[in-house]
Amino acid sequence: MEELAALAGARLADGGGADRSIALAAPLGRAGADAVSFLADRRYLADLALTRAGACFVSADQVPSVPQGCLALVTEEPQAAYARAAVRLHRGRRLDPEAPPIHPGATIEAGAVLHHGVVVGPGAQIGRGSEIGANTVVGPGVAIGRDCVIGPNASIGYALIGDRVKIMAGVVVGEAGFGVAVGKGGAMDVPQLGRVIIQDGVSIGACSCIDRGAWDDTVIGENSKIDNLVQIAHNVQLGRNCILAGQVGLSGSVVAGDGAMFGGRAGIADHISIGAGAQVAAAAGVMHDVPAGERWAGAPAKLARQFMRETAWLARAASGRGKGEGT
């Protein structure tokens, strides 16, 4: 513990527990006795009180809130300290440049087709009838189901993919989401430790990106259809039969219910909930939760009928002013 505290730029609040062993980094609600966590926002003080973490990075004024059994690691920048600790504790599985392109530790069922230049990492699995396009990389531990079609030049890591999934050319699945902590040394990446789960029958258009979760998984629900150039950030939970047109952007931890639809270039702010069957119009900018079944438009988005009325009123008002100036 003492070594980890020094590495992260923190100190033990009471000097005790220096010999405690920590194996991983985890958020407050998921951390166990062998994990270190952090609190950077007072809104989550209730989570701190209930955490089972073995240690937690906190500011000096939050030390009294740390529960018994959890070591307080005091720092002026808890999230940045957590990021440094996570980098030390979690080393991602990487492809071995000395290994053959198709690693002998991979499992490829009979009937799977791998085109020229495909790389398959150790522990990866590819199901019967699946076709992997040229120059695609399937990272260590990735599981691809049966009867899938993966286009050329795709990159798939930290992912579990169901049956009959279509992933077009240039798609990137499982790269790190956009997590940033700001410390004295400037901005630094917060390690992303989750996976991507893609359920059966999903289609993903060319050059789209689906980020792995920060801790929880990013999930794409069964039979959802995603167009080209779509960005899905970490921890997004997309329901079944959702439809996303080109250039849609879903920020971190967005939750969309079954059958939600997103028009082209719609953008959704982080931690927003989109209800089942809701529709978000093209180019909308959603900053608030959208109830199930409603249709929203505009930026900032609101009920589409309200947006249309306001737009029509503005057009009439502008037209009226123009006529007045000419008389």
C-alpha positions as semicolon CSV with decimal commas, in nm:
position;residue;x (nm);y (nm);z (nm)
1;M;0,000;0,000;0,000
2;E;0,279;0,238;0,085
3;E;0,435;0,179;-0,257
4;L;0,105;0,241;-0,435
5;A;0,040;0,558;-0,237
6;A;0,383;0,695;-0,326
7;L;0,336;0,605;-0,693
8;A;0,000;0,784;-0,703
9;G;0,122;1,092;-0,515
10;A;-0,085;1,029;-0,201
11;R;-0,024;0,956;0,167
12;L;-0,191;0,728;0,417
13;A;-0,415;0,935;0,643
14;D;-0,317;0,766;0,970
15;G;0,004;0,594;0,869
16;G;-0,143;0,248;0,931
17;G;-0,207;-0,033;0,686
18;A;0,110;0,023;0,488
19;D;0,148;-0,351;0,437
20;R;-0,202;-0,407;0,296
21;S;-0,205;-0,558;-0,052
22;I;-0,408;-0,406;-0,336
23;A;-0,467;-0,600;-0,659
24;L;-0,694;-0,382;-0,872
25;A;-0,867;-0,047;-0,918
26;A;-1,246;-0,023;-0,916
27;P;-1,529;0,230;-0,869
28;L;-1,673;0,271;-0,520
29;G;-1,977;0,052;-0,577
30;R;-1,778;-0,236;-0,728
31;A;-1,463;-0,232;-0,518
32;G;-1,380;-0,515;-0,280
33;A;-1,123;-0,548;-0,004
34;D;-0,842;-0,598;-0,257
35;A;-0,929;-0,287;-0,459
36;V;-0,847;0,082;-0,448
37;S;-1,110;0,341;-0,546
38;F;-1,152;0,720;-0,536
39;L;-1,396;0,998;-0,455
40;A;-1,367;1,320;-0,655
41;D;-1,728;1,443;-0,640
42;R;-1,920;1,505;-0,318
43;R;-2,237;1,384;-0,487
44;Y;-2,107;1,031;-0,435
45;L;-2,041;1,056;-0,062
46;A;-2,319;0,802;-0,002
47;D;-2,133;0,554;-0,221
48;L;-1,818;0,616;-0,021
49;A;-2,001;0,536;0,303
50;L;-2,110;0,200;0,161
51;T;-1,794;0,101;-0,024
52;R;-1,609;-0,219;0,059
53;A;-1,287;-0,096;-0,100
54;G;-0,964;-0,172;0,079
55;A;-0,842;0,182;0,013
56;C;-0,972;0,504;-0,139
57;F;-0,812;0,820;-0,271
58;V;-0,983;1,119;-0,110
59;S;-0,914;1,482;-0,033
60;A;-0,819;1,576;0,323
61;D;-1,165;1,707;0,412
62;Q;-1,326;1,378;0,309
63;V;-1,117;1,156;0,536
64;P;-1,385;1,148;0,812
65;S;-1,631;1,003;0,561
66;V;-1,413;0,703;0,475
67;P;-1,573;0,391;0,631
68;Q;-1,399;0,170;0,881
69;G;-1,180;-0,090;0,717
70;C;-1,104;0,130;0,417
71;L;-0,769;0,305;0,417
72;A;-0,782;0,675;0,331
73;L;-0,519;0,781;0,078
74;V;-0,503;1,159;0,098
75;T;-0,434;1,363;-0,213
76;E;-0,535;1,694;-0,368
77;E;-0,627;1,515;-0,692
78;P;-0,808;1,185;-0,617
79;Q;-0,906;1,100;-0,973
80;A;-0,558;1,159;-1,111
81;A;-0,412;0,949;-0,828
82;Y;-0,660;0,673;-0,911
83;A;-0,556;0,689;-1,278
84;R;-0,189;0,648;-1,185
85;A;-0,273;0,352;-0,963
86;A;-0,488;0,189;-1,232
87;V;-0,208;0,214;-1,487
88;R;0,020;0,028;-1,246
89;L;-0,234;-0,236;-1,147
90;H;-0,388;-0,316;-1,486
91;R;-0,183;-0,412;-1,787
92;G;-0,389;-0,480;-2,099
93;R;-0,330;-0,797;-2,300
94;R;-0,134;-0,717;-2,612
95;L;-0,047;-0,898;-2,930
96;D;0,298;-1,059;-2,930
97;P;0,495;-0,934;-3,232
98;E;0,695;-1,259;-3,228
99;A;0,385;-1,483;-3,245
100;P;0,234;-1,602;-3,574
101;P;-0,060;-1,394;-3,711
102;I;-0,308;-1,664;-3,604
103;H;-0,203;-1,735;-3,248
104;P;-0,190;-2,106;-3,160
105;G;-0,389;-2,027;-2,846
106;A;-0,686;-1,903;-3,050
107;T;-0,993;-2,121;-3,118
108;I;-1,133;-2,109;-3,472
109;E;-1,427;-2,336;-3,545
110;A;-1,455;-2,534;-3,867
111;G;-1,618;-2,334;-4,144
112;A;-1,486;-1,995;-4,036
113;V;-1,314;-1,802;-4,316
114;L;-1,016;-1,573;-4,253
115;H;-0,899;-1,356;-4,541
116;H;-0,543;-1,238;-4,611
117;G;-0,367;-1,042;-4,340
118;V;-0,603;-1,130;-4,053
119;V;-0,445;-1,128;-3,706
120;V;-0,601;-1,332;-3,425
121;G;-0,467;-1,297;-3,071
122;P;-0,424;-1,556;-2,795
123;G;-0,743;-1,684;-2,637
124;A;-0,963;-1,538;-2,913
125;Q;-1,256;-1,743;-3,042
126;I;-1,421;-1,730;-3,386
127;G;-1,740;-1,927;-3,446
128;R;-1,847;-2,153;-3,729
129;G;-1,953;-1,979;-4,050
130;S;-1,805;-1,641;-3,958
131;E;-1,602;-1,450;-4,217
132;I;-1,321;-1,215;-4,116
133;G;-1,216;-0,959;-4,378
134;A;-0,863;-0,884;-4,491
135;N;-0,627;-0,709;-4,248
136;T;-0,872;-0,721;-3,960
137;V;-0,727;-0,759;-3,609
138;V;-0,907;-0,973;-3,352
139;G;-0,744;-0,902;-3,018
140;P;-0,658;-1,134;-2,731
141;G;-0,956;-1,292;-2,561
142;V;-1,215;-1,159;-2,809
143;A;-1,508;-1,394;-2,876
144;I;-1,691;-1,375;-3,211
145;G;-2,003;-1,591;-3,253
146;R;-2,127;-1,790;-3,548
147;D;-2,230;-1,665;-3,893
148;C;-2,083;-1,319;-3,839
149;V;-1,942;-1,101;-4,117
150;I;-1,648;-0,878;-4,023
151;G;-1,530;-0,640;-4,296
152;P;-1,171;-0,556;-4,388
153;N;-0,947;-0,337;-4,175
154;A;-1,161;-0,366;-3,864
155;S;-1,010;-0,367;-3,515
156;I;-1,181;-0,564;-3,238
157;G;-1,056;-0,583;-2,882
158;Y;-1,197;-0,649;-2,534
159;A;-1,525;-0,763;-2,688
160;L;-1,779;-1,046;-2,680
161;I;-1,977;-1,061;-3,004
162;G;-2,290;-1,271;-3,058
163;D;-2,415;-1,462;-3,362
164;R;-2,508;-1,313;-3,702
165;V;-2,339;-0,981;-3,630
166;K;-2,226;-0,765;-3,923
167;I;-1,932;-0,531;-3,871
168;M;-1,835;-0,330;-4,177
169;A;-1,497;-0,207;-4,299
170;G;-1,287;0,010;-4,071
171;V;-1,500;-0,036;-3,757
172;V;-1,317;-0,006;-3,425
173;V;-1,463;-0,198;-3,131
174;G;-1,314;-0,194;-2,783
175;E;-1,068;0,092;-2,790
176;A;-1,041;0,300;-2,473
177;G;-1,320;0,545;-2,402
178;F;-1,252;0,913;-2,339
179;G;-1,167;0,926;-1,970
180;V;-0,946;1,215;-1,857
181;A;-0,823;1,326;-1,516
182;V;-0,657;1,663;-1,464
183;G;-0,371;1,678;-1,215
184;K;-0,073;1,896;-1,143
185;G;0,109;1,738;-1,433
186;G;-0,173;1,823;-1,674
187;A;-0,438;1,604;-1,832
188;M;-0,391;1,228;-1,820
189;D;-0,586;0,929;-1,950
190;V;-0,790;0,728;-1,701
191;P;-0,749;0,357;-1,787
192;Q;-1,065;0,196;-1,927
193;L;-1,117;-0,153;-1,786
194;G;-1,454;-0,273;-1,921
195;R;-1,557;-0,463;-2,233
196;V;-1,794;-0,428;-2,528
197;I;-2,087;-0,671;-2,549
198;I;-2,253;-0,691;-2,892
199;Q;-2,563;-0,909;-2,895
200;D;-2,704;-1,123;-3,177
201;G;-2,808;-0,973;-3,508
202;V;-2,645;-0,632;-3,466
203;S;-2,517;-0,442;-3,773
204;I;-2,244;-0,177;-3,745
205;G;-2,164;0,053;-4,037
206;A;-1,825;0,141;-4,177
207;C;-1,579;0,345;-3,970
208;S;-1,796;0,352;-3,659
209;C;-1,636;0,336;-3,315
210;I;-1,768;0,159;-3,004
211;D;-1,560;0,222;-2,691
212;R;-1,502;-0,033;-2,419
213;G;-1,652;0,046;-2,081
214;A;-1,466;0,243;-1,818
215;W;-1,549;-0,033;-1,569
216;D;-1,895;-0,164;-1,656
217;D;-1,943;-0,297;-2,008
218;T;-2,064;-0,107;-2,313
219;V;-2,365;-0,304;-2,443
220;I;-2,527;-0,301;-2,789
221;G;-2,866;-0,472;-2,775
222;E;-2,993;-0,747;-3,000
223;N;-3,079;-0,659;-3,361
224;S;-2,980;-0,292;-3,329
225;K;-2,872;-0,124;-3,653
226;I;-2,590;0,131;-3,656
227;D;-2,499;0,338;-3,962
228;N;-2,156;0,457;-4,078
229;L;-1,943;0,699;-3,877
230;V;-2,126;0,658;-3,548
231;Q;-1,952;0,716;-3,213
232;I;-2,068;0,517;-2,910
233;A;-1,878;0,608;-2,594
234;H;-1,790;0,405;-2,287
235;N;-2,061;0,247;-2,070
236;V;-2,341;0,315;-2,318
237;Q;-2,632;0,072;-2,278
238;L;-2,822;0,040;-2,605
239;G;-3,144;-0,162;-2,603
240;R;-3,280;-0,405;-2,859
241;N;-3,384;-0,294;-3,210
242;C;-3,237;0,055;-3,178
243;I;-3,157;0,247;-3,498
244;L;-2,872;0,500;-3,524
245;A;-2,821;0,697;-3,847
246;G;-2,486;0,828;-3,967
247;Q;-2,271;1,053;-3,747
248;V;-2,478;1,000;-3,434
249;G;-2,276;1,052;-3,116
250;L;-2,372;0,890;-2,784
251;S;-2,169;1,022;-2,492
252;G;-2,055;0,816;-2,196
253;S;-2,313;0,622;-1,992
254;V;-2,609;0,705;-2,217
255;V;-2,891;0,451;-2,173
256;A;-3,136;0,395;-2,461
257;G;-3,441;0,173;-2,433
258;D;-3,562;-0,083;-2,685
259;G;-3,659;0,059;-3,022
260;A;-3,508;0,404;-2,970
261;M;-3,425;0,584;-3,296
262;F;-3,164;0,853;-3,364
263;G;-3,153;1,069;-3,678
264;G;-2,828;1,157;-3,850
265;R;-2,581;1,375;-3,659
266;A;-2,787;1,369;-3,338
267;G;-2,574;1,417;-3,027
268;I;-2,660;1,292;-2,678
269;A;-2,492;1,432;-2,365
270;D;-2,342;1,197;-2,108
271;H;-2,557;1,012;-1,851
272;I;-2,877;1,084;-2,046
273;S;-3,162;0,832;-2,061
274;I;-3,356;0,785;-2,385
275;G;-3,681;0,598;-2,326
276;A;-3,803;0,294;-2,517
277;G;-3,945;0,385;-2,857
278;A;-3,832;0,747;-2,834
279;Q;-3,718;0,928;-3,149
280;V;-3,442;1,187;-3,165
281;A;-3,450;1,397;-3,482
282;A;-3,153;1,459;-3,709
283;A;-2,897;1,710;-3,576
284;A;-3,071;1,730;-3,238
285;G;-2,862;1,807;-2,930
286;V;-3,010;1,624;-2,632
287;M;-2,923;1,761;-2,287
288;H;-3,209;1,609;-2,082
289;D;-3,373;1,267;-2,045
290;V;-3,623;1,182;-2,320
291;P;-3,935;0,995;-2,199
292;A;-4,041;0,675;-2,370
293;G;-4,227;0,718;-2,697
294;E;-4,164;1,091;-2,737
295;R;-4,006;1,261;-3,038
296;W;-3,754;1,537;-2,972
297;A;-3,584;1,782;-3,207
298;G;-3,363;2,092;-3,202
299;A;-3,057;2,201;-3,009
300;P;-3,099;2,204;-2,720
301;A;-3,358;1,938;-2,795
302;K;-3,722;1,954;-2,681
303;L;-4,050;1,797;-2,786
304;A;-4,056;1,807;-3,165
305;R;-4,398;1,974;-3,185
306;Q;-4,282;2,249;-2,950
307;F;-3,962;2,295;-3,152
308;M;-4,164;2,319;-3,475
309;R;-4,404;2,577;-3,329
310;E;-4,117;2,790;-3,202
311;T;-3,934;2,766;-3,533
312;A;-4,247;2,867;-3,724
313;W;-4,307;3,161;-3,488
314;L;-3,949;3,284;-3,531
315;A;-3,983;3,258;-3,908
316;R;-4,306;3,460;-3,905
317;A;-4,157;3,719;-3,668
318;A;-3,847;3,759;-3,883
319;S;-4,058;3,791;-4,196
320;G;-4,276;4,053;-4,030
321;R;-3,981;4,266;-3,924
322;G;-3,842;4,251;-4,274
323;K;-4,167;4,383;-4,425
324;G;-4,189;4,657;-4,162
325;E;-3,847;4,789;-4,247
326;G;-3,939;4,825;-4,614
327;T;-4,254;5,038;-4,558
